């Protein structure tokens, strides 16, 4: 612009600088949008992965719960017979000794 710039030259320099600032802002907005799209894809893929893992864990828990039913039933049967045999020990001893 020189040492004593005119008003017109100063306005011209400001217009050039304003164009440069506008270009930089536009570039930053594009970078921001691109990174935002990348993060959205990353989050969606992670979300679908976690849903699949949760489904597998739920399946395992259901199988474990259903698979343990027969074990619990057998435990109840043995407990029932154990209670009967523990209270009938005197009668069993008498029957064996009296024969």
ABEGO torsion letter per residue (X at the ends): XEABBBAAAAAAAAAAAAAAAAAAAAAAAAAAAAAAAAAAAAAAAAAAAAAAAAAAAAAAAAAAAAAAAAAAAAAAAAAAAAAAAAAAAAAAAAAAAAX
